[in-house]
Amino acid sequence: MLPFWLSIGVLSLVQAVLVATPRPPSLTLLRRLQSRWWALVLPLSIVVVISAIALESASARFLTYLALIAVPPLAAAALAWLLRGARPLLALAVIPLFAIAWARQDALSGETAALALSALSCVTLGWLTACVVPPRWLKLGIYVMAAIDAWLVFSDLLQGPNAVLNAAAPAAELPRLQLASFGSAVMGFGDLFIAATLGALLASDRRLQLQGAVLAAVICSVWDLLFLFVDQTPATVPIALTLASLELRRNHRGENTKSRDHRRRQGESADHEGATHREDA
């Protein structure tokens, strides 16, 4: 089995890739469904799942079957239309990916295939979310999701239900697609979802999206150093920190631009006044 530092590093890199890959969301496709209230999908994706499992552990089995049914078509949609460079023919790649994830569950190849399916499905979910939520509210949803995740982890309220969810498996040894597992590390489905949602949010500006992906890779890698001291960390937080860093950088640039424009206008005003004085003389 791969060492933990390498396993969690790969999962963090997958989060960064998910920031870089979604196409810009369509503002017309789902116009009638657009509402700020859809932003609640992000934090509720954690609250509802954890609460349901805490109240009734059998709900974890339902969720693993839900993922088994929903993930492949969602991944196919991402490959066909929603990724940068997507082609309809690429949707067929879901078939061998699912076959490998099923036949080689205990091998690294099977884990990689299952991880690819889960990550691709999150691209579709993140893209759809960005289509129906105004950007300002989507940003707020990302921050709230990360805050709730951090509170649940650091108060030890997430570990128990999360372990039950990760252990749930469908019949016939079908692949578990309700989580992201690679080597000796495990990441929640929501950790991939929030990364893909940020990618869709930034996708209208390709340069900003790539900057966000690079920044996410750095922040996620640094965040992983917390595993030197704790056994579990909220992997949604570095994605929220990535968004916050981009926002601060944009605001700083905006202030610098305003300052330069103000100085330029003062200089033009001074030149105009000097010219007027010379004409009077």
WOZILIN-V727630 format. One record per backbone hydrogen bond with DSSP energy under -0.5 kcal/mol. CO is the residue of the C=O (numbers start at 0). NH is the residue of the N-H. If there is no record, write none. Layout:
co->{CO CO}
nh->{NH NH}
This chain:
co->{2 3 4 5 6 7 8 9 10 11 12 13 14 15 16 17 20 27 29 29 30 34 35 36 37 38 38 39 40 41 42 42 43 43 45 46 47 48 49 50 51 55 56 57 57 58 59 60 61 62 63 64 65 66 68 69 70 71 72 73 74 75 76 76 77 78 81 82 86 86 87 88 89 90 91 91 92 93 94 95 96 97 98 99 101 103 103 106 107 108 109 110 111 112 113 114 115 116 117 118 119 120 121 122 123 124 125 126 127 128 131 133 133 134 135 136 137 138 139 140 141 142 143 144 145 146 147 148 149 150 151 151 152 157 158 159 160 161 162 163 169 170 174 177 178 179 181 184 186 187 187 188 188 189 190 191 192 193 194 195 196 197 198 199 201 203 204 205 206 207 208 209 210 211 212 213 214 215 216 217 218 219 221 222 223 224 225 225 232 233 235 236 237 238 239 240 241 242 243 244 245 246 247 248 249 250 251 252 253 254 255 256 257 258 259 260 261 262 263 264 265 266 267 268 269 270 271 272 273 274 275 276}
nh->{6 7 8 9 10 11 12 13 14 15 16 17 18 19 20 21 83 30 32 33 33 37 38 39 40 41 42 43 44 45 45 46 47 48 49 50 51 52 53 54 55 58 59 60 61 62 63 64 65 66 67 68 69 70 72 73 74 75 76 77 78 79 80 81 82 86 22 85 89 90 90 91 92 93 94 95 96 97 98 99 100 101 102 103 104 106 109 110 111 112 113 114 115 116 117 118 119 120 121 122 123 124 125 126 127 128 129 130 131 132 34 136 137 138 139 140 141 142 143 144 145 146 147 148 149 150 151 152 153 154 156 157 155 161 162 163 164 165 166 167 172 173 176 188 180 186 184 181 179 190 191 191 192 193 194 195 196 197 198 199 200 201 202 24 204 205 208 209 210 211 212 213 214 215 216 217 218 219 220 221 222 223 224 225 226 227 228 229 234 236 239 240 241 242 243 244 245 246 247 248 249 250 251 252 253 254 255 256 257 258 259 260 261 262 263 264 265 266 267 268 269 270 271 272 273 274 275 276 277 278 279 280}
